[in-house]
Amino acid sequence: MHIVGQKLQMASIEDWGRSQTLHKLAKQLEFYKPPSALDKSEDDNEGDTSVNSGISFNSLAVGNEECSCVKLRLRERRAAVLICIFEGAEGELRVILTRRSMNLASHPGDVALPGGKMDKEDADESATALREAMEEIGLNPSLVQVVAKLECFMSQHLVTVVPVIGLVARIEDFKPVLNADEVDAIFDVPLEMFLKNDNHRFEEREWMGCKYSLHLFDFESEQGPFLIWGLTASILIRVACVIYNQSPLFQGHSLPDFQELQKALHSVHVVNVT
């Protein structure tokens, strides 16, 4: 399924009349500006919890300013994911996740956000995220209002990933149609869980000889247990911190997480080449 020319008709702002919670969130994120990975490290330590996620701005390997400089040359190394947020039955914010098909060559069975690599026809990262969500789970772009893009993240395969935040006011109109070649299951979780100690744990891992801490969240649903970890967990921690304007309760692990490790390696490289 491909959306020709990526002329995507997204949800209208008028839809937020259905949800004061989402209307408020849309206004909150209207002027959000992701930080640059080139921000000075001392800016990280000024104690602003509105931007302190436990994954510091400077821990991120790539910033959107850098992303814009590599357009076509690195497009095949760029991807986008959709953080699809809706209001739950009790007024809580919830986010849609999938479990990747066991038939996929990469990360089979892992929990993921809808998304994938950019196509040359995609106008930007928002177009990529919306197209992929349509292809994977049948989410019509007309139901989604894109309200913000976060700073870029780096995957272990060194793919630059841009998180795109989209709000769905009429969640009852979303009738999932799963692409069995890519997705085994779809479920949703409360966004706030990515700030809490409950069901969260760390594991020590190693990448190219460097040790780092891995975030893992265990979630029980009617479909059974799901493990949310790695890049998906790191992105959702960051999203929760931005939206709830607070830091996670599980800060303080002695090792950097993968994004912090990438930033450190990036900084060393910059020093060496200059």
Backbone as JSON, one array per atom type, in Angstrom:
{
  "sequence": "MHIVGQKLQMASIEDWGRSQTLHKLAKQLEFYKPPSALDKSEDDNEGDTSVNSGISFNSLAVGNEECSCVKLRLRERRAAVLICIFEGAEGELRVILTRRSMNLASHPGDVALPGGKMDKEDADESATALREAMEEIGLNPSLVQVVAKLECFMSQHLVTVVPVIGLVARIEDFKPVLNADEVDAIFDVPLEMFLKNDNHRFEEREWMGCKYSLHLFDFESEQGPFLIWGLTASILIRVACVIYNQSPLFQGHSLPDFQELQKALHSVHVVNVT",
  "N": [[0.84, -1.18, 0.0], [0.72, 2.09, -1.0], [0.98, 5.56, -0.61], [0.4, 7.73, -2.97], [2.56, 10.3, -3.91], [2.45, 11.31, -1.37], [0.5, 13.1, -0.42], [-1.0, 13.73, 2.15], [-3.99, 13.64, 3.93], [-4.57, 14.93, 6.87], [-5.94, 14.79, 10.24], [-8.28, 17.28, 11.29], [-7.84, 20.32, 13.17], [-10.21, 20.95, 14.34], [-11.21, 18.6, 15.29], [-10.29, 18.34, 17.87], [-12.15, 19.31, 19.57], [-13.55, 17.23, 20.51], [-12.02, 16.18, 22.5], [-10.79, 17.56, 25.26], [-8.44, 17.08, 26.56], [-6.65, 16.23, 24.55], [-6.74, 18.48, 22.97], [-5.56, 20.39, 24.62], [-3.02, 19.23, 24.8], [-2.17, 19.39, 22.15], [-1.92, 22.15, 21.88], [0.08, 22.59, 23.73], [2.29, 21.36, 22.52], [2.58, 22.8, 20.26], [4.53, 24.76, 19.76], [6.82, 23.39, 20.21], [10.26, 22.84, 20.15], [12.73, 20.78, 19.08], [15.79, 19.91, 20.75], [19.19, 20.7, 19.81], [21.77, 18.42, 18.97], [24.16, 19.57, 19.26], [24.15, 21.27, 21.34], [25.69, 22.8, 24.16], [27.29, 20.94, 26.76], [27.04, 21.9, 29.34], [24.58, 23.08, 29.4], [22.88, 21.08, 29.85], [22.64, 20.7, 32.54], [21.06, 22.42, 34.02], [18.77, 21.95, 35.36], [16.12, 21.99, 34.36], [13.18, 20.52, 34.37], [11.33, 20.28, 32.39], [12.62, 19.62, 30.15], [14.33, 17.65, 30.88], [14.95, 14.43, 30.59], [16.17, 12.26, 31.63], [17.35, 10.98, 29.65], [19.51, 12.8, 28.38], [19.42, 15.84, 26.44], [21.85, 16.21, 25.18], [22.71, 13.67, 25.1], [21.76, 12.46, 22.91], [22.4, 11.06, 19.77], [22.12, 12.34, 17.31], [20.95, 15.45, 16.14], [17.99, 17.3, 15.06], [18.84, 19.46, 13.55], [21.23, 18.57, 12.5], [20.22, 16.43, 11.12], [18.86, 17.63, 9.0], [20.85, 18.3, 7.32], [21.71, 16.19, 5.84], [19.97, 15.22, 4.04], [19.29, 13.87, 1.04], [21.53, 12.23, 0.62], [21.83, 10.55, 2.84], [19.35, 9.43, 3.04], [18.54, 6.78, 2.83], [19.41, 5.82, 5.2], [17.77, 6.81, 7.07], [14.88, 6.97, 9.15], [11.48, 6.98, 10.33], [9.22, 7.06, 13.09], [5.89, 6.64, 14.32], [4.45, 8.13, 17.03], [1.64, 7.45, 18.23], [-0.93, 8.91, 19.81], [-3.72, 8.74, 21.96], [-6.78, 9.48, 23.79], [-7.6, 7.66, 26.63], [-10.2, 5.6, 28.17], [-10.43, 6.49, 30.78], [-9.5, 9.03, 30.69], [-6.78, 9.11, 30.45], [-3.61, 9.41, 28.75], [-2.77, 7.42, 26.0], [-0.69, 5.2, 24.07], [-0.12, 3.77, 20.87], [1.16, 0.6, 20.08], [3.02, -2.0, 18.36], [3.6, -5.51, 17.7], [6.27, -6.9, 16.1], [6.26, -8.97, 13.18], [7.1, -12.44, 13.28], [8.2, -13.33, 11.0], [9.85, -11.46, 9.93], [13.08, -10.28, 8.91], [14.67, -8.66, 10.52], [14.73, -7.92, 13.96], [12.54, -9.71, 14.74], [9.41, -10.34, 16.31], [9.73, -8.36, 18.2], [8.55, -5.6, 20.21], [7.32, -2.6, 18.83], [7.15, 0.79, 17.55], [4.82, 2.01, 15.12], [6.28, 2.42, 11.95], [9.15, 3.13, 9.79], [11.77, 2.96, 7.26], [12.6, 5.85, 5.29], [11.06, 6.54, 2.16], [11.93, 7.52, -1.18], [9.9, 9.02, -2.23], [8.67, 10.2, -0.08], [7.73, 13.16, 1.49], [8.68, 14.22, 3.9], [9.7, 13.42, 7.31], [7.29, 13.13, 8.73], [5.52, 12.34, 6.72], [6.62, 9.86, 6.12], [6.22, 8.44, 8.57], [3.4, 8.45, 8.77], [2.69, 7.11, 6.41], [3.86, 4.58, 6.85], [2.43, 3.76, 9.13], [-0.1, 3.5, 8.04], [0.37, 1.43, 6.23], [1.19, -0.66, 7.91], [-0.69, -1.01, 10.05], [-3.12, -0.1, 9.16], [-3.93, 2.49, 9.81], [-5.61, 5.29, 9.05], [-4.39, 8.26, 7.64], [-6.05, 10.48, 7.8], [-7.14, 10.44, 10.28], [-5.24, 11.31, 12.0], [-3.49, 13.88, 13.65], [-0.57, 15.44, 13.19], [1.6, 16.79, 15.51], [4.14, 17.37, 16.48], [7.69, 16.89, 16.13], [10.32, 15.0, 17.5], [13.75, 15.23, 18.7], [16.3, 13.49, 16.84], [16.96, 9.96, 17.09], [19.35, 7.29, 17.44], [19.67, 4.12, 16.01], [20.86, 0.76, 16.79], [21.84, -0.19, 14.47], [22.79, 2.01, 13.33], [20.96, 3.68, 12.08], [19.27, 6.68, 11.55], [16.63, 7.81, 13.44], [13.55, 9.42, 13.48], [11.25, 10.5, 15.78], [7.81, 11.0, 15.45], [5.15, 12.78, 16.65], [1.78, 12.09, 16.82], [-1.67, 12.85, 17.16], [-4.77, 11.25, 17.91], [-7.99, 11.97, 17.81], [-10.47, 10.83, 17.3], [-10.56, 8.01, 18.13], [-12.26, 5.88, 18.11], [-12.96, 5.59, 15.49], [-10.9, 4.3, 14.34], [-10.11, 1.39, 12.85], [-8.28, -1.26, 13.17], [-6.24, -2.79, 10.69], [-4.19, -5.27, 10.2], [-1.04, -5.72, 8.69], [-0.01, -8.71, 7.9], [2.47, -9.58, 7.11], [4.21, -7.92, 8.37], [3.36, -7.27, 10.96], [2.37, -8.78, 13.98], [0.72, -8.27, 16.14], [-1.31, -5.74, 17.73], [-1.46, -3.24, 20.21], [-2.15, -1.14, 23.08], [-0.74, 1.19, 25.42], [-0.52, 2.91, 28.61], [0.87, 6.13, 28.43], [2.16, 7.31, 30.56], [3.41, 5.33, 31.98], [6.03, 5.14, 31.24], [7.49, 6.78, 32.79], [7.62, 5.78, 35.27], [8.7, 3.67, 38.03], [7.46, 1.25, 38.23], [7.26, -1.89, 36.77], [9.55, -1.4, 35.33], [12.94, -1.97, 34.39], [16.56, -2.28, 34.38], [19.09, -3.52, 32.17], [22.43, -4.63, 31.71], [24.31, -4.08, 28.85], [26.44, -4.55, 25.92], [28.08, -2.75, 23.36], [30.05, -2.69, 20.6], [32.31, -2.97, 22.22], [31.76, -1.22, 24.29], [30.12, -0.64, 27.34], [26.67, -0.33, 28.26], [23.49, 0.78, 29.61], [20.33, -0.78, 29.35], [16.95, 0.0, 28.81], [14.02, -1.6, 29.96], [10.61, -2.49, 29.86], [7.98, -4.24, 31.32], [4.83, -5.31, 30.28], [1.51, -6.17, 30.9], [-1.26, -7.39, 29.15], [-4.6, -7.95, 27.79], [-4.02, -9.55, 25.7], [-1.86, -10.88, 26.51], [1.58, -11.02, 27.81], [3.86, -8.33, 27.12], [7.06, -7.16, 26.11], [8.66, -4.18, 26.28], [11.32, -2.51, 24.99], [14.75, -1.34, 24.54], [15.35, 0.78, 21.71], [12.7, 1.59, 21.22], [11.67, 1.81, 23.84], [13.37, 3.85, 24.85], [12.67, 6.03, 23.21], [9.98, 6.36, 23.96], [10.21, 6.99, 26.66], [11.38, 9.5, 26.43], [9.34, 10.89, 25.04], [7.29, 10.81, 26.97], [8.47, 12.32, 29.01], [8.64, 14.88, 27.81], [5.92, 15.45, 27.32], [4.65, 15.2, 29.84], [6.17, 16.87, 31.29], [8.18, 16.27, 33.17], [10.76, 14.41, 34.9], [11.86, 10.95, 34.6], [11.3, 8.44, 37.15], [13.25, 6.61, 37.52], [15.9, 7.37, 37.24], [19.52, 7.52, 37.47], [21.08, 5.26, 37.05], [24.27, 3.67, 36.87], [25.56, 3.28, 34.43], [25.71, 4.69, 31.09], [22.82, 5.09, 28.92], [21.96, 3.69, 25.67], [21.67, 5.81, 23.88], [23.0, 7.9, 25.16], [25.54, 6.8, 25.15], [26.05, 6.79, 22.4], [26.13, 9.54, 21.95], [28.4, 10.24, 23.43], [30.39, 8.87, 22.01], [30.12, 10.15, 19.59], [30.89, 12.74, 20.29], [33.59, 12.33, 20.95], [34.55, 11.64, 18.44], [34.16, 14.04, 17.04], [35.94, 15.71, 18.4], [38.36, 14.46, 17.77], [38.54, 14.8, 14.98], [38.73, 17.48, 14.72]],
  "CA": [[0.0, 0.0, 0.0], [1.57, 3.28, -1.06], [0.21, 6.79, -0.75], [1.06, 8.41, -4.07], [2.89, 11.71, -3.73], [2.4, 11.63, 0.06], [-0.41, 14.2, -0.12], [-1.75, 13.09, 3.22], [-5.01, 14.45, 4.56], [-4.54, 14.62, 8.3], [-7.08, 15.22, 11.03], [-8.44, 18.71, 11.45], [-7.78, 20.82, 14.54], [-11.58, 20.97, 14.87], [-11.47, 17.33, 15.98], [-9.91, 18.37, 19.28], [-13.34, 19.63, 20.36], [-14.01, 15.97, 21.09], [-11.17, 15.84, 23.62], [-10.08, 18.71, 25.82], [-7.09, 16.62, 26.9], [-5.83, 16.28, 23.34], [-6.66, 19.88, 22.54], [-4.54, 21.01, 25.48], [-1.73, 18.67, 24.43], [-1.81, 19.96, 20.86], [-1.46, 23.52, 22.12], [1.35, 22.49, 24.46], [3.36, 20.94, 21.62], [2.53, 23.61, 19.04], [5.78, 25.5, 19.55], [7.94, 22.58, 20.7], [11.44, 22.83, 19.3], [13.68, 19.78, 19.6], [17.13, 20.44, 20.99], [20.26, 20.3, 18.91], [22.8, 17.58, 19.58], [25.36, 20.37, 19.41], [24.04, 22.1, 22.53], [26.81, 22.6, 25.08], [26.94, 20.0, 27.82], [26.65, 22.56, 30.58], [23.17, 23.43, 29.33], [22.13, 19.91, 30.31], [22.63, 20.57, 34.0], [20.44, 23.59, 34.62], [17.67, 21.54, 36.2], [14.81, 22.24, 33.79], [12.56, 19.21, 34.21], [10.52, 20.24, 31.18], [13.43, 19.04, 29.08], [15.25, 16.66, 31.43], [14.24, 13.16, 30.46], [16.98, 11.12, 32.03], [18.15, 10.82, 28.45], [19.73, 14.23, 28.18], [19.45, 16.31, 25.06], [23.17, 16.0, 24.61], [22.99, 12.24, 24.99], [21.23, 11.98, 21.65], [23.49, 11.01, 18.82], [21.92, 13.21, 16.17], [19.89, 16.43, 16.33], [17.28, 17.59, 13.83], [19.61, 20.37, 12.73], [22.17, 17.76, 11.75], [19.46, 15.59, 10.2], [18.48, 18.38, 7.82], [22.03, 18.52, 6.48], [22.11, 14.99, 5.14], [18.82, 14.96, 3.19], [19.22, 12.77, 0.09], [22.69, 11.35, 0.71], [21.64, 9.55, 3.89], [17.93, 9.12, 3.18], [18.37, 5.35, 3.03], [19.77, 5.53, 6.58], [16.84, 7.57, 7.9], [13.59, 6.35, 9.38], [10.58, 7.73, 11.21], [8.21, 6.26, 13.79], [4.72, 7.42, 14.74], [3.97, 8.01, 18.39], [0.21, 7.7, 18.03], [-1.48, 9.11, 21.16], [-5.16, 9.0, 22.07], [-7.28, 9.57, 25.17], [-8.23, 6.44, 27.08], [-11.53, 5.66, 28.77], [-10.36, 7.21, 32.05], [-8.89, 10.33, 30.47], [-5.33, 8.99, 30.41], [-3.01, 9.36, 27.43], [-2.31, 6.09, 25.65], [0.08, 5.17, 22.84], [-0.29, 2.53, 20.12], [2.36, -0.17, 19.8], [2.82, -3.23, 17.62], [4.62, -6.55, 17.82], [6.73, -7.22, 14.76], [6.06, -10.34, 12.72], [8.22, -13.37, 13.44], [8.74, -13.61, 9.67], [10.75, -10.39, 9.51], [14.5, -10.59, 9.05], [15.25, -7.88, 11.61], [13.94, -7.73, 15.19], [11.26, -10.43, 14.74], [8.76, -10.51, 17.6], [9.95, -7.23, 19.1], [7.56, -4.53, 20.28], [7.81, -1.46, 18.07], [6.24, 1.84, 17.13], [4.63, 1.98, 13.67], [7.27, 3.25, 11.27], [10.11, 2.46, 8.94], [12.7, 3.81, 6.55], [12.05, 6.82, 4.35], [11.07, 6.31, 0.72], [12.31, 8.74, -1.9], [8.69, 9.8, -2.49], [8.18, 10.82, 1.15], [8.06, 14.59, 1.58], [9.43, 14.44, 5.13], [9.56, 12.33, 8.28], [5.88, 12.94, 9.05], [4.94, 11.55, 5.64], [7.1, 8.49, 6.31], [5.56, 7.83, 9.72], [1.99, 8.24, 8.44], [2.6, 6.06, 5.39], [4.17, 3.3, 7.47], [1.32, 3.38, 10.01], [-1.18, 3.05, 7.16], [0.75, 0.14, 5.66], [1.36, -1.7, 8.93], [-1.86, -1.27, 10.92], [-4.34, 0.43, 8.56], [-4.32, 3.76, 10.42], [-5.81, 6.3, 8.02], [-3.79, 9.55, 8.02], [-7.09, 11.48, 8.06], [-7.47, 10.38, 11.7], [-4.06, 11.7, 12.77], [-2.96, 15.24, 13.58], [0.83, 15.52, 13.6], [1.77, 18.01, 16.3], [5.53, 17.66, 16.82], [8.76, 15.91, 15.9], [11.35, 15.07, 18.51], [15.11, 15.08, 18.22], [16.57, 12.18, 16.27], [17.6, 8.89, 17.85], [20.19, 6.42, 16.62], [19.49, 2.7, 16.27], [22.12, 0.02, 16.87], [22.32, -0.36, 13.1], [23.19, 3.35, 12.92], [19.91, 4.34, 11.31], [18.74, 7.85, 12.23], [15.19, 7.62, 13.61], [12.85, 10.63, 13.92], [9.93, 10.25, 16.36], [6.76, 11.94, 15.04], [4.01, 12.67, 17.57], [0.49, 12.3, 16.19], [-2.81, 12.67, 18.06], [-5.98, 10.71, 17.29], [-9.13, 12.35, 18.64], [-11.58, 9.9, 17.05], [-9.96, 6.68, 18.17], [-13.31, 4.9, 17.82], [-13.02, 5.42, 14.03], [-9.74, 3.52, 13.92], [-10.37, -0.05, 12.77], [-6.99, -1.82, 12.75], [-6.07, -3.82, 9.67], [-2.78, -5.58, 10.34], [-0.27, -6.31, 7.61], [0.52, -9.91, 8.53], [3.88, -9.74, 6.77], [5.02, -7.03, 9.19], [2.85, -7.08, 12.32], [1.65, -9.9, 14.58], [-0.26, -7.82, 17.13], [-1.38, -4.31, 18.04], [-1.97, -3.0, 21.56], [-1.86, 0.22, 23.54], [-0.27, 1.28, 26.8], [-0.53, 4.28, 29.14], [2.14, 6.8, 28.19], [2.79, 7.68, 31.83], [4.18, 4.2, 32.53], [7.44, 5.27, 30.87], [8.13, 7.63, 33.78], [7.48, 5.15, 36.58], [9.52, 2.5, 38.36], [6.66, 0.04, 38.08], [7.49, -2.68, 35.56], [10.76, -0.96, 34.63], [14.21, -2.52, 34.87], [17.74, -2.07, 33.55], [20.03, -4.61, 31.91], [23.72, -4.18, 31.2], [24.63, -4.61, 27.53], [27.69, -4.06, 25.35], [28.03, -2.42, 21.93], [31.36, -2.34, 20.09], [33.25, -2.91, 23.33], [31.34, -0.23, 25.29], [28.97, -1.06, 28.13], [25.6, 0.65, 28.43], [22.3, 0.25, 30.27], [19.18, -0.96, 28.47], [15.65, 0.14, 29.47], [13.02, -2.61, 29.65], [9.33, -2.36, 30.55], [7.08, -5.38, 31.18], [3.43, -4.86, 30.24], [0.52, -7.24, 30.79], [-2.51, -6.98, 28.5], [-5.52, -9.06, 27.54], [-3.4, -10.41, 24.7], [-0.71, -11.53, 27.11], [2.67, -10.12, 28.19], [4.71, -7.7, 26.1], [8.28, -6.54, 26.6], [8.98, -2.95, 25.55], [12.71, -2.31, 25.36], [15.63, -0.79, 23.52], [15.08, 2.07, 21.1], [11.29, 1.94, 21.45], [11.55, 2.27, 25.23], [14.05, 5.14, 24.99], [11.85, 7.06, 22.57], [8.76, 6.6, 24.74], [10.62, 7.72, 27.86], [11.56, 10.9, 26.03], [8.01, 11.45, 24.75], [6.59, 11.0, 28.24], [9.1, 13.44, 29.72], [8.24, 16.12, 27.15], [4.48, 15.69, 27.46], [4.28, 15.35, 31.25], [7.01, 17.93, 31.86], [8.85, 15.76, 34.35], [11.78, 13.39, 34.69], [11.47, 9.62, 35.06], [11.63, 8.12, 38.54], [14.28, 5.57, 37.57], [17.2, 7.9, 36.9], [20.59, 7.25, 38.41], [21.88, 4.08, 36.75], [25.67, 4.05, 36.76], [26.01, 3.25, 33.04], [24.89, 5.47, 30.16], [22.0, 4.27, 28.04], [22.57, 3.59, 24.34], [21.71, 7.13, 23.25], [24.09, 8.62, 25.82], [26.77, 6.21, 24.64], [26.24, 7.3, 21.05], [26.54, 10.95, 22.04], [29.78, 10.28, 23.9], [31.25, 8.46, 20.91], [30.05, 11.22, 18.6], [31.69, 13.86, 20.79], [34.99, 11.94, 20.81], [34.87, 11.7, 17.01], [34.24, 15.45, 16.68], [37.19, 16.22, 18.96], [39.47, 13.89, 17.03], [38.64, 15.3, 13.61], [39.0, 18.91, 14.75]],
  "C": [[0.88, 1.24, 0.0], [0.7, 4.49, -1.33], [0.91, 7.68, -1.76], [1.28, 9.88, -3.75], [2.83, 12.18, -2.29], [1.56, 12.87, 0.36], [-1.41, 13.7, 0.9], [-2.75, 14.06, 3.83], [-5.09, 14.07, 6.02], [-5.78, 15.16, 8.99], [-7.09, 16.74, 11.18], [-8.34, 19.09, 12.92], [-9.17, 20.84, 15.17], [-11.91, 19.69, 15.63], [-11.16, 17.4, 17.46], [-11.07, 18.82, 20.17], [-13.9, 18.39, 21.03], [-13.22, 15.62, 22.35], [-10.42, 17.07, 24.1], [-8.65, 18.34, 26.18], [-6.17, 16.72, 25.7], [-5.7, 17.7, 22.8], [-5.57, 20.61, 23.33], [-3.15, 20.53, 25.09], [-1.25, 19.24, 23.09], [-1.28, 21.38, 21.02], [-0.11, 23.52, 22.82], [2.52, 22.22, 23.52], [3.48, 21.82, 20.37], [3.86, 24.28, 18.73], [6.99, 24.72, 20.07], [9.07, 22.6, 19.67], [12.43, 21.83, 19.85], [15.05, 20.38, 19.77], [18.11, 19.98, 19.93], [21.24, 19.42, 19.65], [24.08, 18.36, 19.81], [25.28, 21.32, 20.6], [25.2, 21.8, 23.47], [26.38, 21.77, 26.27], [26.52, 20.7, 29.08], [25.19, 22.95, 30.58], [22.3, 22.29, 29.83], [21.84, 19.96, 31.8], [21.98, 21.74, 34.71], [19.13, 23.27, 35.31], [16.3, 21.83, 35.67], [14.14, 20.91, 33.52], [11.67, 19.15, 32.99], [11.29, 19.64, 30.03], [14.38, 17.97, 29.6], [14.56, 15.32, 31.49], [14.97, 12.0, 31.12], [17.79, 10.63, 30.85], [18.39, 12.25, 27.99], [19.74, 14.59, 26.72], [20.79, 16.01, 24.42], [23.54, 14.53, 24.53], [22.57, 11.7, 23.64], [22.28, 12.1, 20.57], [23.35, 12.03, 17.7], [20.79, 14.17, 16.48], [19.22, 16.72, 15.01], [18.03, 18.57, 12.95], [20.62, 19.61, 11.89], [21.42, 16.92, 10.72], [19.17, 16.33, 8.9], [19.64, 18.57, 6.85], [22.37, 17.32, 5.6], [21.07, 14.47, 4.16], [18.91, 13.71, 2.31], [20.33, 11.75, 0.28], [22.48, 10.23, 1.72], [20.18, 9.14, 4.05], [17.71, 7.63, 3.44], [18.76, 4.94, 4.44], [18.88, 6.28, 7.55], [15.51, 6.85, 8.0], [12.76, 7.26, 10.27], [9.6, 6.75, 11.86], [7.09, 7.19, 14.24], [4.38, 7.12, 16.19], [2.51, 8.43, 18.36], [-0.49, 7.73, 19.39], [-2.98, 9.38, 21.07], [-5.56, 9.03, 23.53], [-8.02, 8.29, 25.53], [-9.56, 6.68, 27.78], [-11.56, 6.45, 30.08], [-9.64, 8.55, 31.92], [-7.38, 10.31, 30.39], [-4.85, 8.99, 28.95], [-2.46, 7.97, 27.18], [-1.61, 6.14, 24.29], [-0.03, 3.79, 22.2], [1.06, 1.91, 19.81], [2.01, -1.41, 19.0], [3.86, -4.27, 18.06], [4.97, -6.99, 16.41], [6.55, -8.7, 14.43], [7.31, -11.18, 12.95], [8.85, -13.71, 12.09], [9.73, -12.55, 9.19], [12.2, -10.77, 9.77], [15.14, -9.87, 10.22], [14.25, -7.71, 12.75], [12.6, -8.46, 15.17], [10.71, -10.58, 16.16], [8.95, -9.37, 18.57], [8.77, -6.27, 19.09], [8.15, -3.29, 19.61], [6.72, -0.4, 17.93], [6.01, 1.7, 15.63], [5.64, 2.9, 13.0], [8.21, 2.44, 10.43], [10.99, 3.46, 8.22], [11.98, 4.72, 5.55], [12.12, 6.29, 2.92], [11.42, 7.62, 0.02], [11.1, 9.62, -2.2], [8.18, 10.55, -1.27], [8.65, 12.27, 1.23], [8.93, 14.89, 2.78], [9.18, 13.29, 6.08], [8.11, 12.08, 8.67], [5.2, 12.08, 8.0], [5.36, 10.09, 5.76], [6.34, 7.79, 7.42], [4.09, 7.52, 9.42], [1.81, 7.13, 7.4], [2.83, 4.69, 6.01], [3.05, 2.83, 8.38], [0.13, 2.88, 9.2], [-0.88, 1.65, 6.62], [0.76, -0.98, 6.7], [0.07, -2.04, 9.66], [-3.16, -0.68, 10.37], [-4.83, 1.72, 9.18], [-4.41, 4.84, 9.34], [-5.22, 7.64, 8.47], [-4.83, 10.62, 8.33], [-7.51, 11.49, 9.53], [-6.38, 10.98, 12.59], [-3.72, 13.17, 12.56], [-1.53, 15.23, 14.09], [1.05, 16.85, 14.3], [3.22, 18.34, 16.63], [6.43, 16.54, 16.31], [9.81, 16.12, 16.98], [12.73, 15.04, 17.87], [15.34, 13.66, 17.73], [17.22, 11.24, 17.28], [18.43, 8.06, 16.89], [19.95, 4.97, 17.0], [20.85, 2.01, 16.33], [22.69, -0.29, 15.49], [22.69, 0.98, 12.47], [22.24, 3.96, 11.9], [19.39, 5.5, 12.15], [17.22, 7.76, 12.25], [14.56, 8.9, 14.17], [11.49, 10.25, 14.5], [8.95, 11.37, 15.99], [5.56, 11.73, 15.95], [2.73, 13.02, 16.83], [-0.64, 12.01, 17.17], [-4.03, 12.18, 17.28], [-7.15, 11.02, 18.23], [-10.27, 11.35, 18.51], [-11.05, 8.47, 17.0], [-10.99, 5.6, 17.85], [-13.45, 4.67, 16.31], [-11.84, 4.61, 13.48], [-10.07, 2.04, 14.0], [-9.1, -0.73, 12.26], [-7.1, -2.89, 11.69], [-4.58, -4.13, 9.63], [-2.21, -6.19, 9.06], [0.47, -7.51, 8.19], [1.99, -10.15, 8.2], [4.79, -8.94, 7.69], [4.63, -7.01, 10.66], [2.06, -8.3, 12.78], [0.53, -9.44, 15.52], [-0.2, -6.3, 17.26], [-1.99, -4.15, 19.42], [-1.64, -1.57, 21.95], [-1.53, 0.21, 25.02], [-0.41, 2.71, 27.3], [0.84, 4.93, 28.98], [2.89, 7.06, 29.48], [3.63, 6.55, 32.41], [5.67, 4.34, 32.25], [8.17, 6.29, 31.73], [8.24, 6.93, 35.13], [8.44, 3.97, 36.75], [8.79, 1.19, 38.13], [6.97, -0.61, 36.73], [8.71, -2.25, 34.75], [11.98, -1.63, 35.25], [15.32, -2.17, 33.89], [18.42, -3.41, 33.28], [21.31, -4.02, 31.36], [24.0, -4.87, 29.87], [25.96, -4.02, 27.05], [27.54, -3.84, 23.86], [29.4, -1.94, 21.5], [32.36, -2.09, 21.22], [32.89, -1.94, 24.43], [30.1, -0.73, 26.02], [27.95, 0.06, 28.24], [24.41, -0.02, 29.12], [21.12, 0.27, 29.3], [17.9, -0.83, 29.29], [14.72, -0.98, 29.01], [11.77, -2.36, 30.49], [8.49, -3.61, 30.26], [5.64, -4.88, 31.24], [2.52, -6.06, 30.03], [-0.75, -6.69, 30.16], [-3.41, -8.19, 28.33], [-4.95, -10.03, 26.52], [-2.2, -11.18, 25.26], [0.38, -10.53, 27.43], [3.41, -9.58, 26.97], [5.92, -7.09, 26.79], [8.63, -5.37, 25.7], [10.39, -2.56, 25.94], [13.47, -1.6, 24.25], [15.23, 0.59, 23.02], [13.65, 2.52, 21.34], [11.09, 2.46, 22.86], [12.19, 3.64, 25.42], [13.25, 6.27, 24.39], [10.63, 7.39, 23.42], [9.06, 7.27, 26.08], [10.74, 9.2, 27.53], [10.23, 11.58, 25.75], [7.26, 11.75, 26.04], [7.15, 12.17, 29.02], [8.67, 14.79, 29.13], [6.78, 16.44, 27.43], [4.09, 15.94, 28.91], [5.16, 16.36, 31.98], [7.67, 17.48, 33.17], [9.86, 14.69, 33.97], [11.29, 12.03, 35.15], [11.96, 9.36, 36.48], [12.79, 7.14, 38.65], [15.63, 6.07, 37.1], [18.26, 7.41, 37.89], [21.38, 5.99, 38.15], [23.31, 4.5, 36.43], [26.19, 4.08, 35.32], [25.14, 4.16, 32.17], [23.94, 4.55, 29.41], [22.59, 4.36, 26.63], [22.67, 4.96, 23.67], [22.81, 8.0, 23.86], [25.44, 8.11, 25.34], [27.08, 6.73, 23.24], [26.71, 8.75, 21.06], [28.0, 11.05, 22.47], [30.75, 9.91, 22.78], [31.28, 9.53, 19.82], [30.92, 12.39, 19.01], [33.17, 13.57, 20.65], [35.42, 12.05, 19.36], [35.06, 13.15, 16.57], [35.55, 16.04, 17.17], [38.38, 15.74, 18.14], [39.65, 14.48, 15.64], [38.9, 16.8, 13.57], [40.37, 19.2, 15.37]]
}
